[in-house]
């Protein structure tokens, strides 16, 4: 068993598709299939269930996944420590953030990081900010840009970068669509207005608390993964949404929505870098972490 085999296993576990995993691993599908088969022979168990339509992990495969993540993480750490005496850090650093964060916060960080560490390759994944912390805890990424929850998972390190208010937004033009903008604490109106909300995460939790304090069950028109899609749906006049201000500031549709003056205001996002405390021993993670004072 070697690190390359583990990386091939991790690629297939992530994509659950031999074609996509082979592209990510830069090898042929047949070579990937052969390596996975050898890995199963070495472990003595079936790691994946394959058929003509899908690939999925077995229960033993899920168990092996945790080992593979930790083993490859330890490998990167020791390689970086051994190379630490050289003049230039080299290796791969995995990052995760939302599309909005990649355009704003990450853009500034990478502009300062790249000139000092040209030998570090950035592996960036973007997606729903709801998953930013869980991917760190699961060992899928080394650093993420995330909103700080009220309860911080054990072993997680957080370094604040900025705060972003959570805003209620409505369409500027909703002619022809039955949408009455509610007044402060008008329970009847707030119970009738269609809401476009995140499927989960910090924003959804705080919106649910806001409605609970108002004594109203919200009328949910749509539940969306990703804040950018909320702005889009609101701009079409489909309802009222809640997004962080940083999303609105970076949206091409900002001029098609209006910010509602809603009281009480929602607790703002505290945005920053997240990593596991043990990952700070990795010189690559430490170099990126130290970009934030």
C-alpha positions in Angstrom: 0.0 0.0 0.0 1.3 3.5 -0.9 0.2 7.1 -0.7 -0.6 7.1 -4.4 -3.0 4.2 -4.0 -4.6 6.0 -1.1 -5.0 9.2 -3.1 -6.7 7.2 -5.9 -9.0 5.7 -3.4 -9.9 9.2 -2.0 -10.5 10.5 -5.5 -13.0 7.7 -6.2 -14.6 8.1 -2.8 -15.1 11.8 -3.5 -16.4 11.6 -7.1 -18.1 8.1 -6.9 -17.4 8.0 -10.7 -14.5 6.2 -12.3 -14.3 8.7 -15.2 -14.3 11.8 -13.0 -11.9 10.2 -10.5 -9.5 9.2 -13.2 -9.4 12.7 -14.6 -8.8 14.1 -11.1 -6.0 11.6 -10.5 -4.5 12.1 -14.0 -4.6 8.4 -14.8 -6.6 6.2 -17.1 -9.9 4.6 -16.0 -8.4 1.1 -16.4 -5.3 2.1 -14.3 -7.6 3.5 -11.6 -9.8 0.4 -11.5 -6.7 -1.8 -11.3 -5.3 0.2 -8.4 -8.5 0.1 -6.5 -8.7 -3.7 -7.0 -5.2 -4.1 -5.7 -6.1 -2.0 -2.7 -9.0 -4.2 -2.0 -6.8 -7.3 -2.3 -4.3 -5.8 0.2 -7.0 -4.9 2.7 -8.9 -8.1 2.1 -12.3 -6.4 1.9 -14.6 -4.9 -0.7 -14.3 -1.1 -0.5 -16.7 -0.1 -3.3 -19.9 -1.5 -4.7 -19.8 -1.1 -8.5 -22.5 -1.6 -11.1 -23.2 -0.2 -14.5 -24.8 2.9 -13.2 -23.1 3.9 -9.9 -20.2 3.5 -7.5 -20.7 3.7 -3.7 -18.6 2.9 -0.6 -19.3 -0.2 1.4 -19.4 0.0 5.2 -15.8 -1.2 5.3 -15.0 1.4 2.6 -16.4 4.1 4.9 -14.2 2.9 7.7 -11.2 2.8 5.4 -12.0 6.3 4.2 -11.2 7.8 7.6 -7.9 5.9 7.7 -7.0 7.1 4.2 -7.7 10.8 5.1 -5.6 10.7 8.2 -2.8 8.7 6.6 -2.5 11.1 3.6 -2.7 14.1 6.0 0.1 12.7 8.1 2.1 12.1 4.9 1.8 15.7 3.9 2.8 16.9 7.3 6.0 14.8 7.5 6.9 15.8 3.9 6.5 19.4 4.7 8.5 19.1 7.9 11.3 17.3 6.1 11.3 20.1 3.5 11.0 22.8 6.2 14.7 23.4 6.2 14.8 24.3 2.6 14.3 27.9 1.5 10.9 27.4 -0.1 7.8 25.6 1.0 6.4 23.1 -1.5 3.4 20.9 -1.7 -0.4 21.0 -2.0 -2.8 23.0 0.3 -6.6 22.2 0.1 -9.0 25.1 0.6 -12.8 25.3 0.7 -15.1 28.3 0.6 -18.2 29.7 -1.1 -18.1 31.2 -4.5 -18.7 34.7 -2.9 -15.8 34.1 -0.5 -13.5 33.1 -3.4 -14.2 36.4 -5.1 -13.7 38.6 -2.1 -11.9 37.2 0.9 -9.8 34.5 -0.8 -8.9 36.8 -3.7 -7.1 39.2 -1.3 -5.4 36.3 0.7 -4.1 34.6 -2.5 -2.8 37.9 -3.8 -0.6 38.1 -0.8 0.2 34.4 -0.5 1.3 33.5 -4.0 4.3 35.9 -4.2 5.8 34.5 -1.0 5.0 30.8 -1.5 5.1 30.1 -5.3 5.9 26.4 -4.6 2.6 25.7 -2.8 -0.1 24.4 -5.1 -3.6 25.5 -4.1 -6.4 22.9 -4.4 -9.6 24.9 -4.2 -13.2 23.5 -3.8 -16.2 25.9 -3.7 -19.7 25.2 -2.6 -22.4 25.8 0.0 -20.9 27.7 3.0 -23.0 25.4 5.2 -20.4 22.7 4.6 -17.3 24.7 5.2 -16.7 23.5 8.8 -18.0 20.0 8.4 -15.5 19.4 5.6 -12.6 20.5 7.9 -13.8 18.3 10.7 -14.1 15.3 8.3 -10.6 15.9 7.1 -11.7 16.6 3.5 -10.0 20.0 3.5 -7.1 21.6 5.4 -8.4 25.2 5.5 -11.8 26.8 4.9 -13.4 30.2 5.0 -16.4 29.9 7.2 -18.9 31.6 9.5 -18.2 30.9 13.1 -21.0 28.9 14.8 -22.1 29.5 18.4 -20.8 26.1 19.3 -17.4 25.4 17.9 -16.5 21.7 17.2 -13.8 20.3 19.4 -10.3 20.6 17.9 -11.3 23.4 15.5 -9.2 26.6 15.3 -10.8 29.8 14.0 -9.3 33.1 13.1 -11.6 36.0 12.4 -11.3 38.1 9.3 -14.5 40.2 9.0 -18.1 40.5 10.1 -21.0 40.5 7.7 -24.6 41.5 8.7 -27.4 39.1 7.7 -29.9 41.1 5.6 -33.5 40.6 4.7 -33.8 41.4 1.0 -36.8 41.9 -1.3 -37.2 42.5 -5.1 -37.1 46.1 -6.3 -39.6 45.4 -9.0 -42.3 42.8 -8.4 -45.1 44.0 -10.6 -47.6 41.3 -11.4 -46.4 39.2 -8.5 -48.4 39.0 -5.3 -45.8 40.1 -2.8 -46.7 42.5 0.0 -43.6 43.8 1.8 -44.3 43.3 5.6 -44.1 46.0 8.2 -42.2 45.7 11.5 -43.7 43.0 13.7 -46.8 42.6 11.6 -47.4 38.9 12.3 -50.1 38.5 9.7 -48.0 39.9 6.9 -44.8 38.0 8.0 -46.8 34.8 8.1 -48.1 35.3 4.5 -45.0 36.5 2.7 -43.1 33.8 0.7 -39.6 33.3 2.1 -36.6 32.0 0.2 -34.2 30.6 2.7 -31.0 28.5 3.0 -31.6 24.8 3.4 -29.6 24.8 6.6 -26.6 26.3 8.3 -26.1 29.4 10.5 -28.3 31.7 8.5 -31.2 29.3 8.5 -30.8 28.8 12.2 -30.9 32.5 13.0 -33.8 33.1 10.7 -35.8 30.3 12.4 -35.0 31.9 15.8 -36.2 35.3 14.5 -39.5 33.9 13.3 -39.9 31.9 16.5 -39.4 35.1 18.6 -42.0 36.9 16.4 -44.4 34.0 17.1 -44.8 33.2 13.4 -44.4 30.1 11.3 -42.8 31.3 8.0 -44.3 30.5 4.7 -41.4 29.0 2.9 -41.5 29.3 -0.9 -38.1 27.7 -1.6 -35.1 26.3 0.3 -31.8 26.9 -1.5 -28.3 25.6 -1.3 -26.0 28.6 -1.6 -26.7 32.2 -0.8 -26.0 33.4 -4.4 -29.1 31.5 -5.6 -31.2 33.3 -3.0 -30.3 36.7 -4.4 -31.2 35.4 -7.9 -34.6 34.1 -6.9 -35.5 37.2 -4.9 -34.5 39.4 -7.9 -37.1 37.6 -9.9 -39.8 38.7 -7.4 -40.4 35.2 -6.0 -40.2 36.2 -2.3 -38.1 37.7 0.5 -34.7 36.2 1.3 -32.0 36.4 3.9 -28.3 36.6 2.9 -25.0 37.9 4.3 -24.2 41.4 3.2 -20.9 40.2 1.7 -23.0 38.1 -0.8 -25.0 41.1 -1.9 -21.9 43.2 -2.2 -20.5 40.8 -4.7 -23.7 39.9 -6.6 -24.3 41.1 -10.2 -28.0 41.3 -9.2 -27.6 43.6 -6.3 -29.4 46.5 -8.1 -32.4 44.3 -8.6 -33.1 43.8 -4.8 -33.6 46.1 -1.9 -32.6 45.7 1.7 -35.5 45.7 4.2 -35.1 47.7 7.4 -36.1 44.8 9.7 -36.0 45.0 13.5 -34.6 43.3 15.5 -31.7 42.7 13.2 -30.2 39.2 12.9 -26.9 38.3 14.5 -24.1 39.0 11.9 -21.8 36.4 10.4 -18.3 36.3 11.9 -16.2 35.2 8.9 -12.7 33.8 9.2 -10.3 30.9 8.5 -11.0 27.5 10.0 -8.7 24.5 10.3 -8.0 21.7 12.8 -5.7 22.7 15.6 -3.5 19.7 14.8 -3.2 20.9 11.2 -1.4 24.1 12.3 1.7 21.9 12.7 1.7 21.6 8.9 4.0 24.4 7.6 1.8 25.0 4.6 -1.3 25.5 6.7 0.7 27.7 9.1 1.9 29.9 6.2 -1.7 30.5 5.0 -3.0 30.9 8.5 -0.5 33.6 9.3 -1.8 35.7 6.4 -4.5 36.9 8.9 -3.2 39.0 11.8 
